[in-house]
């Protein structure tokens, strides 16, 4: 009988506040009724492959966004300014997903980039999205048509900043309209358009792109230091600041009027420039500048690098600049008069005659205050407020926390002198749900309900079922930890050689003492629950007995019982101890040392029983099966070895992971006998694997972590596995009702390997085509296409449907022609699949194409060979003739004509089909024009009817409003018109 295994699947993630790759986006809190609350708002951050929404004031997790089809990390988040519930999220695999924050659903999914998304930004209307990536490309996405408009290729390194430039739209007659009417009347307000894009890259260039006729119109060297890492654009769009490596900030002015005029010119002026360099500023920090963010209302902007500080700068107003220049001029004259070079002038300086254009950029932008944060800053976002007396910002740091700072402005603190820096304080923080540093040790309680995690400086207690943090305690630099019998006390070993005992009920440190002279790398409780053994870098393993002693309460004569660890025995070895393990039958103690060996001792006499040689690098962890017959060892040489505890023979050595294997563990108390020799391993390659110790085969490979898995804990019966990683996440893997068969698992792994190889080759071919197709031509625009396994699958389905349906269509057409001559003709045998689905050939093709998501449709059509074009055109003519989804069908036809243009022109057999398609298309367009014209005429008539009724109601209201004065009457008439 074929052996089956229980299947483990990812259950949930906790312990992560924010990841170090993504930015933070602030949003105002909204109640159920939709009104904004007076709280501190919400923060949307990336947490590995998820997006988390935190209530900043309460620290509560409000929502969690995760697409089950995507395991890539979130690298960028952007919020639509037109629809505040719509967010764009970019991932490290180059995909972009559009999320609705209310329903927590993915609305659209785009694939066009080959590597991680670095920047996303919506335009003012929310209908377009610009994305920049590490693959040096910028893609403009149309959210209405759900397609990519074009790809901008001009930068030579990763994109570090993009921004839509808003210019005034000059109204003129629409050239494409038949009536030639004005687009706007003269009394209407000016409107704006965003037909230009500003971009910066790591290649130290800043570019201006014209999006209406997509091409680059201007390029400058942004930074002299060699790299440009940040771009900040002022709220009015008339200026921007770029930043590089050594704390240098370069200020630019943007000629919006010139850009607006250039949009209507057919030819470009020679030497025309729209970006003008104004000067350089220098930060106090000399590290790489990561972000520049302008305040949306006030004249402030924040600059931060990769250190624990945010530098706040203030933009002086026009009057303040004039006073500053006048003061400098007065001082210069006084100094000159004192030296006798010119006579002193007593007349005051006229501020109106002062020209601020002569002011240096350092006199316009002045540093305000440096905000010191609790961790290295990854991103910040301004919190919108109504007042001018204080500024609020939310900061996401690289050490897994969110902080909110309040900065008092000059208006809010008028008593302070201008030379004194502004005051700031931290008002809120989200830090309890996660560790600041990597988790190095985890342990489960005996009932598997509580989990303790230890890192450098903090010890946290979690409820495994609710995933909530129950306790947070300060500790040393923990390397190992364990619950003591009773699950009320936790013991941890530190890097300094101390043992610390914590009472989790009262959240107190019971005892801390120096147990070893070196780091305590391992500790384990004896199976009888009466003692604990610790292994250290001082080449000693020490045994500690639990003892209850009566301690006097200071200031009283009473005593209280207290647990103490009493040193009992010491086992000395020849090298540093890395791991230690008791056999479940309490007979043996296994110790791994730095000399690549594992030594097995008798517990009672501490005499050497076995010496296990074979690993080429130090053994990092060991585990003994529940029947005390097998011992598994894992090493930095990427191998797992299974040994028999009877004679110390090596049963099997196999290459288990792609990097150092950090942990290995058997199930402590398996329920089924078949799982006695089932064990788990974790590695620096971020994977968790399940192994059969009897067959020496891999059962399952679990992926999900984005960094080294530092710690692992297996529940008592193996129902649950908990892992902690360098990505700050704690992941839970639960047993499901499904079963795993090794043959099926191997087939699935081969399919994944084949798909991975196929995608790699497609990506390589696409890069080669981009290089070879247009050498040194300087083309800035290309089509945004990216083949994925889903688009390849969709293309294969279209091809399969066309082949099947075209044969069936020919059979049915032949039958119809015979039936016209002989009505008693017997119906032919149709395709069995189409008969089972009870659809016609054309309906089957249309359903197949309709099921493909719109963003993936063009990439799927690229898979079709030219031999599939004639059948496709046959069906397209049928679709247009019968008006079956003509909008989508014409989009397919237009794209196929574009990609196979040369072959179609050279193929005479397609002429009849194309003429029929053209005829049906124009007929459909005429029908739509008639329908739209009728609807417009009806809407105009309804508008006139409403206008006549409103005039009557306004005149009636006007008579009543004369008593209260003209102002109130006008307000009421305006309100009545709106109503």
Beta strands, then each sheet from edge to edge (+ up, - down):
strand 1: 4-14
strand 2: 24-27
strand 3: 42-47
strand 4: 50-55
strand 5: 61-65
strand 6: 74-79
strand 7: 86-91
strand 8: 95-100
strand 9: 105-111
strand 10: 117-122
strand 11: 128-133
strand 12: 137-142
strand 13: 147-153
strand 14: 159-169
strand 15: 191-201
strand 16: 205-210
strand 17: 215-221
strand 18: 230-233
strand 19: 239-243
strand 20: 248-254
strand 21: 275-282
strand 22: 289-294
strand 23: 300-305
strand 24: 309-315
strand 25: 365-372
strand 26: 377-383
strand 27: 390-397
strand 28: 401-408
strand 29: 424-430
strand 30: 439-444
strand 31: 450-463
strand 32: 468-483
strand 33: 489-494
strand 34: 498-503
strand 35: 508-514
strand 36: 520-525
strand 37: 531-536
strand 38: 540-552
strand 39: 559-572
strand 40: 577-582
strand 41: 588-593
strand 42: 598-602
strand 43: 608-612
strand 44: 619-624
strand 45: 630-635
strand 46: 639-644
strand 47: 650-655
strand 48: 661-666
strand 49: 678-683
strand 50: 687-692
strand 51: 697-703
strand 52: 709-714
strand 53: 720-725
strand 54: 730-741
strand 55: 781-782
sheet 1: 1+ 54- 53+ 52-
sheet 2: 2+ 3- 4+ 5-
sheet 3: 6+ 7- 8+ 9-
sheet 4: 10+ 11- 12+ 13- 55+
sheet 5: 14+ 15- 16+ 17-
sheet 6: 18+ 19- 20+ 21-
sheet 7: 22+ 23- 24+ 25-
sheet 8: 26+ 27- 28+ 29-
sheet 9: 30+ 31- 32+ 33- 34+ 35-
sheet 10: 36+ 37- 38+ 39-
sheet 11: 40+ 41- 42+ 43-
sheet 12: 44+ 45- 46+ 47-
sheet 13: 48+ 49- 50+ 51-
end
